[in-house]
Amino acid sequence: MGNGWRALRRRILTPNKSATLLDKRGFNKKSPEAQELLETIGGYFLDGYAYAVEARTVADAEERLEQLPTRFRGFAYEGAGMGYAVLDALPFGHKHHVADFLAGEHGSQHVYIIYVGVGWAMARVPRFTWPKPDSLDPLLRWLVLDGYGFHQAYFKTRKYVHQHYQDPYFPWPGGDAGGYANRAIDQGIGRALWFVGGSDPDVVADLIETFPESRHADLWGGAGLAATYAGGVERSELIRFRDRAGEHRPILAQGSVFAAECRISEGLLVPHTELATEVFCGMTAEAAAAVSLSARPDAPVDGEVPAFETWRQRIASEVVSLGGVST
């Protein structure tokens, strides 16, 4: 494929960066600094997407991704995951772009965030082109639905955030654990609420509390992940958010632990992640990542309770037992 065609494909397939502006989305604007951060994150996400759809090879895309600032590089890998999943859904070309990206020299360090990017793509391509569940890691595939939920809350905010929409018959991945799909989607919606609320802890907490009580835990878990991975707040704001979580503080900490492990496994640890794990989990980011790794199930087989949910519960319990969270 020639350079001209790849550049054209990038222009045709890549969303406009104006779609990530808070004014465009109607999201809360806490401060000019917070607005700039959240919009910058969106911009780097789309840069990563564009690199993927334009690149001749995975190595070419990775070379460009690796030049991006540490704080934002993970978001660009997430965008690239979406870009490659969109390419896999097209009616021409091969269908293993995502698999090749996950096997790449650098992509292999970003598995969690690439799976989330695949979920973004699922929200935009026909269902018959969605990845086959058994083609993905049986433990981590729920992260795909986290990405799907984030996309829907981010771009269909009225329906998914303010009207609390859920699809009662969500078809993916199906099987014995199919009923867990909406919970995984809620974790992504919770993550998106950090952006919808403009990283204002009170606005985000207020949004969570408008949802039915049965959905609060998963929303808090997603919001804790976003607050830890994306940042945009000072210590006092993190403390206020932790306090607003109330009985859901253990699951807020679980989301924070996931974010810490993700950043450390990517080699992208930044100061705000350290601050968030200190406030939410009572431990360093390195210690939080270790909790995640030690709690990871050995046999990721889905049953009535998916192994992914068992993992989350173990993390929450371990953080409490270590004294990092009071209940």
Sequence and secondary structure as in RCSB ss.txt:
>XXXX:A:sequence
MGNGWRALRRRILTPNKSATLLDKRGFNKKSPEAQELLETIGGYFLDGYAYAVEARTVADAEERLEQLPTRFRGF
AYEGAGMGYAVLDALPFGHKHHVADFLAGEHGSQHVYIIYVGVGWAMARVPRFTWPKPDSLDPLLRWLVLDGYGF
HQAYFKTRKYVHQHYQDPYFPWPGGDAGGYANRAIDQGIGRALWFVGGSDPDVVADLIETFPESRHADLWGGAGL
AATYAGGVERSELIRFRDRAGEHRPILAQGSVFAAECRISEGLLVPHTELATEVFCGMTAEAAAAVSLSARPDAP
VDGEVPAFETWRQRIASEVVSLGGVST
>XXXX:A:secstr
  HHHHHHHHHHHS  GGGG HHHHT     HHHHHHHHHHHHHHHHHHHHHHH SSHHHHHHHHTTS HHHHHH
HHHHHHHHHHHHHHSSSS S HHHHHHTSTTGGG HHHHHHHHHHHHTTS GGGS  GGGS TTTTHHHHHHHHH
HHHHHSHIIIIIS    TT  SS STTGGGHHHHHHHHHHHHHHHHTTT HHHHHHHHHHS GGGHHHHHHHHHH
HHHHT    HHHHHHHHHHHGGGHHHHHHHHHHHHHHHHHHT   HHHHHHHHHHHSS HHHHHHHHHHHS SS 
  SSS HHHHHHHHHHHHHHHTTSS  
